[in-house]
Amino acid sequence: MTGLVALGGLIFGCGLPGWAIVRWVFNFFDKNRDAGIDEVAKEVREVL
């Protein structure tokens, strides 16, 4: 039983970074919903 709980915690912990990246991408899309492609490209270039 303890091993299953540990495995569940490991799976949860490994999934958090992916979840965070997806949330950041969706928030970025939502923030730039009405922006033109040139504005979006400029902001992405600033981040990178």
HTML snippet that shows the backbone in 3Dmol.js (N, CA, C, O; Angstrom):
<script src="https://3Dmol.org/build/3Dmol-min.js"></script>
<div id="view" style="width:600px;height:400px;position:relative"></div>
<script>
const pdb = `
ATOM      1  N   MET A   1       0.822  -1.195   0.000  1.00  0.00           N
ATOM      2  CA  MET A   1       0.000   0.000   0.000  1.00  0.00           C
ATOM      3  C   MET A   1       0.868   1.262   0.000  1.00  0.00           C
ATOM      4  O   MET A   1       0.580   2.226  -0.710  1.00  0.00           O
ATOM      5  N   THR A   2       1.930   1.242   0.803  1.00  0.00           N
ATOM      6  CA  THR A   2       2.812   2.405   0.872  1.00  0.00           C
ATOM      7  C   THR A   2       3.496   2.653  -0.475  1.00  0.00           C
ATOM      8  O   THR A   2       3.703   3.800  -0.870  1.00  0.00           O
ATOM      9  N   GLY A   3       3.839   1.585  -1.167  1.00  0.00           N
ATOM     10  CA  GLY A   3       4.472   1.723  -2.484  1.00  0.00           C
ATOM     11  C   GLY A   3       3.533   2.352  -3.494  1.00  0.00           C
ATOM     12  O   GLY A   3       3.967   3.152  -4.324  1.00  0.00           O
ATOM     13  N   LEU A   4       2.255   2.006  -3.442  1.00  0.00           N
ATOM     14  CA  LEU A   4       1.277   2.599  -4.356  1.00  0.00           C
ATOM     15  C   LEU A   4       1.104   4.092  -4.087  1.00  0.00           C
ATOM     16  O   LEU A   4       0.978   4.887  -5.018  1.00  0.00           O
ATOM     17  N   VAL A   5       1.098   4.460  -2.826  1.00  0.00           N
ATOM     18  CA  VAL A   5       0.984   5.879  -2.469  1.00  0.00           C
ATOM     19  C   VAL A   5       2.218   6.632  -2.964  1.00  0.00           C
ATOM     20  O   VAL A   5       2.106   7.738  -3.494  1.00  0.00           O
ATOM     21  N   ALA A   6       3.393   6.028  -2.789  1.00  0.00           N
ATOM     22  CA  ALA A   6       4.617   6.663  -3.259  1.00  0.00           C
ATOM     23  C   ALA A   6       4.624   6.799  -4.777  1.00  0.00           C
ATOM     24  O   ALA A   6       5.037   7.830  -5.308  1.00  0.00           O
ATOM     25  N   LEU A   7       4.173   5.774  -5.469  1.00  0.00           N
ATOM     26  CA  LEU A   7       4.097   5.821  -6.925  1.00  0.00           C
ATOM     27  C   LEU A   7       3.109   6.884  -7.379  1.00  0.00           C
ATOM     28  O   LEU A   7       3.375   7.600  -8.344  1.00  0.00           O
ATOM     29  N   GLY A   8       1.986   6.998  -6.706  1.00  0.00           N
ATOM     30  CA  GLY A   8       1.016   8.045  -7.029  1.00  0.00           C
ATOM     31  C   GLY A   8       1.589   9.437  -6.829  1.00  0.00           C
ATOM     32  O   GLY A   8       1.348  10.331  -7.639  1.00  0.00           O
ATOM     33  N   GLY A   9       2.345   9.625  -5.758  1.00  0.00           N
ATOM     34  CA  GLY A   9       2.992  10.914  -5.521  1.00  0.00           C
ATOM     35  C   GLY A   9       4.027  11.231  -6.578  1.00  0.00           C
ATOM     36  O   GLY A   9       4.165  12.385  -6.983  1.00  0.00           O
ATOM     37  N   LEU A  10       4.755  10.231  -7.029  1.00  0.00           N
ATOM     38  CA  LEU A  10       5.746  10.421  -8.081  1.00  0.00           C
ATOM     39  C   LEU A  10       5.071  10.815  -9.394  1.00  0.00           C
ATOM     40  O   LEU A  10       5.536  11.723 -10.084  1.00  0.00           O
ATOM     41  N   ILE A  11       3.988  10.143  -9.737  1.00  0.00           N
ATOM     42  CA  ILE A  11       3.259  10.465 -10.964  1.00  0.00           C
ATOM     43  C   ILE A  11       2.691  11.883 -10.883  1.00  0.00           C
ATOM     44  O   ILE A  11       2.749  12.632 -11.858  1.00  0.00           O
ATOM     45  N   PHE A  12       2.148  12.246  -9.733  1.00  0.00           N
ATOM     46  CA  PHE A  12       1.609  13.591  -9.539  1.00  0.00           C
ATOM     47  C   PHE A  12       2.711  14.638  -9.665  1.00  0.00           C
ATOM     48  O   PHE A  12       2.533  15.659 -10.329  1.00  0.00           O
ATOM     49  N   GLY A  13       3.837  14.383  -9.031  1.00  0.00           N
ATOM     50  CA  GLY A  13       4.954  15.328  -9.073  1.00  0.00           C
ATOM     51  C   GLY A  13       5.521  15.500 -10.471  1.00  0.00           C
ATOM     52  O   GLY A  13       5.923  16.603 -10.843  1.00  0.00           O
ATOM     53  N   CYS A  14       5.560  14.430 -11.247  1.00  0.00           N
ATOM     54  CA  CYS A  14       6.074  14.526 -12.610  1.00  0.00           C
ATOM     55  C   CYS A  14       5.090  15.232 -13.536  1.00  0.00           C
ATOM     56  O   CYS A  14       5.498  15.798 -14.550  1.00  0.00           O
ATOM     57  N   GLY A  15       3.821  15.209 -13.209  1.00  0.00           N
ATOM     58  CA  GLY A  15       2.818  15.850 -14.045  1.00  0.00           C
ATOM     59  C   GLY A  15       2.688  17.343 -13.810  1.00  0.00           C
ATOM     60  O   GLY A  15       2.156  18.050 -14.666  1.00  0.00           O
ATOM     61  N   LEU A  16       3.157  17.843 -12.677  1.00  0.00           N
ATOM     62  CA  LEU A  16       3.015  19.267 -12.359  1.00  0.00           C
ATOM     63  C   LEU A  16       3.705  20.205 -13.345  1.00  0.00           C
ATOM     64  O   LEU A  16       3.094  21.197 -13.742  1.00  0.00           O
ATOM     65  N   PRO A  17       4.944  19.948 -13.760  1.00  0.00           N
ATOM     66  CA  PRO A  17       5.562  20.877 -14.720  1.00  0.00           C
ATOM     67  C   PRO A  17       4.789  20.959 -16.039  1.00  0.00           C
ATOM     68  O   PRO A  17       4.639  22.046 -16.598  1.00  0.00           O
ATOM     69  N   GLY A  18       4.309  19.845 -16.531  1.00  0.00           N
ATOM     70  CA  GLY A  18       3.519  19.851 -17.765  1.00  0.00           C
ATOM     71  C   GLY A  18       2.234  20.631 -17.598  1.00  0.00           C
ATOM     72  O   GLY A  18       1.833  21.379 -18.490  1.00  0.00           O
ATOM     73  N   TRP A  19       1.590  20.460 -16.461  1.00  0.00           N
ATOM     74  CA  TRP A  19       0.361  21.193 -16.188  1.00  0.00           C
ATOM     75  C   TRP A  19       0.632  22.693 -16.136  1.00  0.00           C
ATOM     76  O   TRP A  19      -0.147  23.487 -16.662  1.00  0.00           O
ATOM     77  N   ALA A  20       1.731  23.077 -15.504  1.00  0.00           N
ATOM     78  CA  ALA A  20       2.069  24.497 -15.393  1.00  0.00           C
ATOM     79  C   ALA A  20       2.348  25.101 -16.763  1.00  0.00           C
ATOM     80  O   ALA A  20       1.907  26.215 -17.047  1.00  0.00           O
ATOM     81  N   ILE A  21       3.069  24.388 -17.607  1.00  0.00           N
ATOM     82  CA  ILE A  21       3.362  24.898 -18.955  1.00  0.00           C
ATOM     83  C   ILE A  21       2.082  25.073 -19.755  1.00  0.00           C
ATOM     84  O   ILE A  21       1.910  26.086 -20.433  1.00  0.00           O
ATOM     85  N   VAL A  22       1.192  24.111 -19.685  1.00  0.00           N
ATOM     86  CA  VAL A  22      -0.082  24.214 -20.413  1.00  0.00           C
ATOM     87  C   VAL A  22      -0.887  25.406 -19.903  1.00  0.00           C
ATOM     88  O   VAL A  22      -1.477  26.135 -20.701  1.00  0.00           O
ATOM     89  N   ARG A  23      -0.921  25.613 -18.596  1.00  0.00           N
ATOM     90  CA  ARG A  23      -1.660  26.760 -18.048  1.00  0.00           C
ATOM     91  C   ARG A  23      -1.055  28.076 -18.508  1.00  0.00           C
ATOM     92  O   ARG A  23      -1.790  29.004 -18.844  1.00  0.00           O
ATOM     93  N   TRP A  24       0.286  28.178 -18.531  1.00  0.00           N
ATOM     94  CA  TRP A  24       0.940  29.403 -18.980  1.00  0.00           C
ATOM     95  C   TRP A  24       0.624  29.679 -20.446  1.00  0.00           C
ATOM     96  O   TRP A  24       0.382  30.825 -20.825  1.00  0.00           O
ATOM     97  N   VAL A  25       0.625  28.634 -21.269  1.00  0.00           N
ATOM     98  CA  VAL A  25       0.329  28.811 -22.702  1.00  0.00           C
ATOM     99  C   VAL A  25      -1.111  29.277 -22.888  1.00  0.00           C
ATOM    100  O   VAL A  25      -1.361  30.202 -23.661  1.00  0.00           O
ATOM    101  N   PHE A  26      -2.053  28.658 -22.198  1.00  0.00           N
ATOM    102  CA  PHE A  26      -3.450  29.069 -22.340  1.00  0.00           C
ATOM    103  C   PHE A  26      -3.670  30.489 -21.831  1.00  0.00           C
ATOM    104  O   PHE A  26      -4.441  31.237 -22.431  1.00  0.00           O
ATOM    105  N   ASN A  27      -3.017  30.875 -20.749  1.00  0.00           N
ATOM    106  CA  ASN A  27      -3.130  32.253 -20.257  1.00  0.00           C
ATOM    107  C   ASN A  27      -2.528  33.237 -21.252  1.00  0.00           C
ATOM    108  O   ASN A  27      -3.072  34.324 -21.447  1.00  0.00           O
ATOM    109  N   PHE A  28      -1.411  32.875 -21.885  1.00  0.00           N
ATOM    110  CA  PHE A  28      -0.806  33.734 -22.904  1.00  0.00           C
ATOM    111  C   PHE A  28      -1.750  33.913 -24.087  1.00  0.00           C
ATOM    112  O   PHE A  28      -1.919  35.028 -24.581  1.00  0.00           O
ATOM    113  N   PHE A  29      -2.368  32.822 -24.547  1.00  0.00           N
ATOM    114  CA  PHE A  29      -3.314  32.910 -25.660  1.00  0.00           C
ATOM    115  C   PHE A  29      -4.512  33.764 -25.283  1.00  0.00           C
ATOM    116  O   PHE A  29      -4.992  34.562 -26.088  1.00  0.00           O
ATOM    117  N   ASP A  30      -4.990  33.597 -24.069  1.00  0.00           N
ATOM    118  CA  ASP A  30      -6.154  34.362 -23.628  1.00  0.00           C
ATOM    119  C   ASP A  30      -5.824  35.852 -23.532  1.00  0.00           C
ATOM    120  O   ASP A  30      -6.648  36.696 -23.883  1.00  0.00           O
ATOM    121  N   LYS A  31      -4.616  36.176 -23.054  1.00  0.00           N
ATOM    122  CA  LYS A  31      -4.209  37.570 -22.921  1.00  0.00           C
ATOM    123  C   LYS A  31      -4.063  38.232 -24.288  1.00  0.00           C
ATOM    124  O   LYS A  31      -4.352  39.420 -24.434  1.00  0.00           O
ATOM    125  N   ASN A  32      -3.621  37.480 -25.283  1.00  0.00           N
ATOM    126  CA  ASN A  32      -3.363  38.014 -26.622  1.00  0.00           C
ATOM    127  C   ASN A  32      -4.446  37.627 -27.626  1.00  0.00           C
ATOM    128  O   ASN A  32      -4.164  37.488 -28.816  1.00  0.00           O
ATOM    129  N   ARG A  33      -5.650  37.457 -27.170  1.00  0.00           N
ATOM    130  CA  ARG A  33      -6.738  37.012 -28.039  1.00  0.00           C
ATOM    131  C   ARG A  33      -6.975  37.979 -29.203  1.00  0.00           C
ATOM    132  O   ARG A  33      -7.192  37.536 -30.331  1.00  0.00           O
ATOM    133  N   ASP A  34      -6.939  39.284 -28.949  1.00  0.00           N
ATOM    134  CA  ASP A  34      -7.250  40.274 -29.976  1.00  0.00           C
ATOM    135  C   ASP A  34      -5.994  40.881 -30.607  1.00  0.00           C
ATOM    136  O   ASP A  34      -6.100  41.804 -31.414  1.00  0.00           O
ATOM    137  N   ALA A  35      -4.820  40.383 -30.257  1.00  0.00           N
ATOM    138  CA  ALA A  35      -3.576  40.943 -30.783  1.00  0.00           C
ATOM    139  C   ALA A  35      -3.299  40.382 -32.173  1.00  0.00           C
ATOM    140  O   ALA A  35      -3.710  39.272 -32.509  1.00  0.00           O
ATOM    141  N   GLY A  36      -2.602  41.167 -32.960  1.00  0.00           N
ATOM    142  CA  GLY A  36      -2.196  40.715 -34.283  1.00  0.00           C
ATOM    143  C   GLY A  36      -0.999  39.788 -34.196  1.00  0.00           C
ATOM    144  O   GLY A  36      -0.349  39.688 -33.155  1.00  0.00           O
ATOM    145  N   ILE A  37      -0.715  39.110 -35.302  1.00  0.00           N
ATOM    146  CA  ILE A  37       0.376  38.142 -35.309  1.00  0.00           C
ATOM    147  C   ILE A  37       1.722  38.827 -35.095  1.00  0.00           C
ATOM    148  O   ILE A  37       2.626  38.244 -34.497  1.00  0.00           O
ATOM    149  N   ASP A  38       1.860  40.064 -35.581  1.00  0.00           N
ATOM    150  CA  ASP A  38       3.124  40.777 -35.386  1.00  0.00           C
ATOM    151  C   ASP A  38       3.349  41.132 -33.922  1.00  0.00           C
ATOM    152  O   ASP A  38       4.480  41.084 -33.440  1.00  0.00           O
ATOM    153  N   GLU A  39       2.283  41.488 -33.211  1.00  0.00           N
ATOM    154  CA  GLU A  39       2.401  41.796 -31.784  1.00  0.00           C
ATOM    155  C   GLU A  39       2.751  40.551 -30.975  1.00  0.00           C
ATOM    156  O   GLU A  39       3.563  40.604 -30.051  1.00  0.00           O
ATOM    157  N   VAL A  40       2.133  39.437 -31.331  1.00  0.00           N
ATOM    158  CA  VAL A  40       2.408  38.176 -30.628  1.00  0.00           C
ATOM    159  C   VAL A  40       3.855  37.746 -30.877  1.00  0.00           C
ATOM    160  O   VAL A  40       4.548  37.329 -29.949  1.00  0.00           O
ATOM    161  N   ALA A  41       4.309  37.847 -32.125  1.00  0.00           N
ATOM    162  CA  ALA A  41       5.683  37.463 -32.450  1.00  0.00           C
ATOM    163  C   ALA A  41       6.684  38.345 -31.708  1.00  0.00           C
ATOM    164  O   ALA A  41       7.717  37.861 -31.246  1.00  0.00           O
ATOM    165  N   LYS A  42       6.380  39.634 -31.594  1.00  0.00           N
ATOM    166  CA  LYS A  42       7.270  40.546 -30.887  1.00  0.00           C
ATOM    167  C   LYS A  42       7.366  40.176 -29.411  1.00  0.00           C
ATOM    168  O   LYS A  42       8.455  40.185 -28.836  1.00  0.00           O
ATOM    169  N   GLU A  43       6.242  39.852 -28.801  1.00  0.00           N
ATOM    170  CA  GLU A  43       6.260  39.486 -27.377  1.00  0.00           C
ATOM    171  C   GLU A  43       6.980  38.167 -27.148  1.00  0.00           C
ATOM    172  O   GLU A  43       7.713  38.025 -26.169  1.00  0.00           O
ATOM    173  N   VAL A  44       6.782  37.202 -28.034  1.00  0.00           N
ATOM    174  CA  VAL A  44       7.469  35.916 -27.905  1.00  0.00           C
ATOM    175  C   VAL A  44       8.972  36.108 -28.066  1.00  0.00           C
ATOM    176  O   VAL A  44       9.762  35.491 -27.352  1.00  0.00           O
ATOM    177  N   ARG A  45       9.363  36.963 -29.004  1.00  0.00           N
ATOM    178  CA  ARG A  45      10.783  37.240 -29.217  1.00  0.00           C
ATOM    179  C   ARG A  45      11.403  37.877 -27.986  1.00  0.00           C
ATOM    180  O   ARG A  45      12.550  37.578 -27.656  1.00  0.00           O
ATOM    181  N   GLU A  46      10.671  38.751 -27.296  1.00  0.00           N
ATOM    182  CA  GLU A  46      11.181  39.380 -26.077  1.00  0.00           C
ATOM    183  C   GLU A  46      11.402  38.345 -24.969  1.00  0.00           C
ATOM    184  O   GLU A  46      12.368  38.426 -24.211  1.00  0.00           O
ATOM    185  N   VAL A  47      10.504  37.389 -24.894  1.00  0.00           N
ATOM    186  CA  VAL A  47      10.616  36.357 -23.851  1.00  0.00           C
ATOM    187  C   VAL A  47      11.794  35.435 -24.123  1.00  0.00           C
ATOM    188  O   VAL A  47      12.512  35.050 -23.200  1.00  0.00           O
ATOM    189  N   LEU A  48      11.992  35.082 -25.380  1.00  0.00           N
ATOM    190  CA  LEU A  48      13.076  34.169 -25.726  1.00  0.00           C
ATOM    191  C   LEU A  48      14.365  34.932 -25.841  1.00  0.00           C
ATOM    192  O   LEU A  48      15.407  34.343 -26.128  1.00  0.00           O
TER     193      LEU A  48
END
`;
const viewer = $3Dmol.createViewer("view");
viewer.addModel(pdb, "pdb");
viewer.setStyle({}, {cartoon: {color: "spectrum"}});
viewer.zoomTo();
viewer.render();
</script>
